[in-house]
Each structure stands twice: as C-alpha cells, then as structure tokens.
Amino acid sequence: MPTLRRILHIAPQNISGVPITFVRAERRLGFESRLITLLRDPRGYEEDICLELPFLRSPGLRWIKRVVSPRVRLQISNRQRQPSTTPPRWYAHSRAESMLFALRERIWQARIARAMAEIDFWNFDLYQLEGGLEFFRDGRTVQELRRRGKKIVCLYTGSDLRTRGLIPAIDACADLRLTLEFDHLALDPSLTHILFPFEFDKYPPPPPHDNAGRLVIGHAPTNRAAKGSAEIIAAVQSLARDFPLQFELIEGVPHAEAMRRKAQCDIFIDNLGELGYGVNAVEGLALGICTCTSLMPEFLARYPDHPFVEITFENLQAQLRRLCANPSLRQNFAQRGREWAERNHGATNVVRKMQALLSGA
C-alpha cells in the first residue's frame, strides 16, 4: 500500500519481541517504522522508544489490582474461558479503579507529550495498537487519529483479550482488527487471524550437540499457569525413571541466555492446554529441535502439514515416551520444522499479508 509509508506501533511492552519484529520487517520492506513501548520488557528484547512509565509493574501495584479489579482479570490460565459477553469488553470495575487509572494517566501525560513531539506523532500514516491499547483508556489519542483520517490497526496478542477484553473506545476506531491467537476467534469471531512474525536469519540452526548420552528436554514458561508447566514437569520427572534425561527449565533469564540453553535441547515443550502455541514453539523449530505443543482444532484444520508433535493432557506421557525412544522420529520432526516455520511465520511474509488486508479495509 504505497501511501502508508510511515508506521507507528504502540505496545504496552515488547512482549516476546513480537512488536519489534514487525518494525524490523517493515523497515526491510522500505517502510519508516517505529515502536513506542510503555514499559521495558524484563527479558531484554530490543527497544526503540521506551517511555518507562511508572505504576505499570511493582508489588504495590499488584496488591492494588487485587483490591480494585475483578479477580478474573488477574487469573492467567491455559484453558479457554467462556466470557460473560462476546466479545469480552473492558470497563472500569469500580469507581476506585476508574480514579486510579485517571490519576496514573495524569502523571504520565507530560512524558507522553514529550515523546509524541520528538517523533512527530500525528504525521504517521498507519498506527498499529498492540494489545488494542494506546496511552489512555478513554481512547482520546486514537479517536483524534480517527478524526484526522489515519489508518488504525488493533492487534490482539494473547491475554489482552482473554483476561482484560477489548476496550470499546479504542477498538471501535480500528480499520482492521487482527489477532495472533486462534482461541481469540471464539471470543470474537469478527477478528481476522494472522500468524505472528519471526526472524529466522537471527537464529541459524546450531551445529549438532553432544549431551553425553543424555536426552535434554526443555521448557521455557513465562507464566507456568498459562503453559501447563506443572503437568509438563511431572511428566518429564516420571520419564526420567526410564530414560537418561536432563530437564532444562528455562525461566526468569534474559532472552539471549534462554536461546543459548534452548539450543542444547533434543526435545522442546512449548505448552500444554487449550490455547495453542506461541513464540517459544517457533524458536524451537528455528533451532532445529523436535518441538511439542498443544494445538487448537482450527489450527489443525488450516495447517494440516504442521511439523509439531501435538500433545494433550491425555497423551503427553505417551508422546514424550515415543520421542525419547525413537531418535529418527525426533530427527524427522526437527527437519520438517524450520522450513514450514519460515514459510508461514517469516516476518516479511506476515507484513505483506497485513498490508494486503489493509488494502481491502
């Protein structure tokens, strides 16, 4: 779309490096692309413009949320939820919550205004709101963008829609509404699904490794409840009685360290549950690792040639046992994985698809 040359992404943080991956892919395709994040991601992903806004992550804030916010927004799970409305919508739960949001945003205003002036905020052509968020919950910024005739994309990426819900004042302004998650289509069938982007050139397959006769099984949860980690850990511990195993539990470390440890794995387990796979799984494929994950039925119908080892609560133990006992099976899954992932998750391919969707929006 030749008229949309300047693109600005706004994200709460650079979650799993996905927002900055969009930016780099757009730059490779000739767009001028920037990213504003409200908060720095603790895993050390690259930042562009980070506002470092206060009152977004702290023990005190978590305590306040428990007091003023509904409990369902604070619960992260690996199971699908049945929302009270379709699609689920966010509103201030109480007068106290509304007042706290308003106070926080007043404190933020000066820092946001400085950043907007520095990047000539109002003169981008396309604004992509990761997680369906802008700076303010009342949608004042995106509503002004709409008034000025700008193109707006809302892209939902995970727990934003599951636990929080869309923000009506913001979502209503979007020209295109997308999701990276198949389970979101059950929450809001009007969304359009795209696969998340990944940069494979940054991760050449590692050389063969020698784990001294031990099979290394890896798992890298950012949130154990969301990944079904308790069941995964129990299954691997049970298998260790029959196979020489090392379990590599990768959590709470910078992304570069996580990738180094992941590259040593023979089998990688992304998640167990009802929500489908994430960036972790594609990292496994990129590194040439036999990768296990749960998959949504809709995904299986659209991508029957996928290279994942599908795991469920019922078959987890049997699938892992089969892989541990069969090196050639592990190798077969690993060899198919990267080529499929490059074709479907390659960052520039995803951006081209989004631009095609925008041209019809």
PyMOL commands that set and color helices and strands:
alter all, ss='L'
color gray80, all
select helices_A, chain A and resi 15-28+59-68+71-74+95-118+121-123+140-147+159-164+168-171+184-187+200-202+224-227+229-239+255-262+279-286+297-302+316-325+327-345+347-359
alter helices_A, ss='H'
color red, helices_A
select strands_A, chain A and resi 6-11+32-37+49-50+126-130+151-156+176-179+192-193+215-219+245-249+267-269+290-293+309-310
alter strands_A, ss='S'
color yellow, strands_A
deselect
rebuild
show_as cartoon
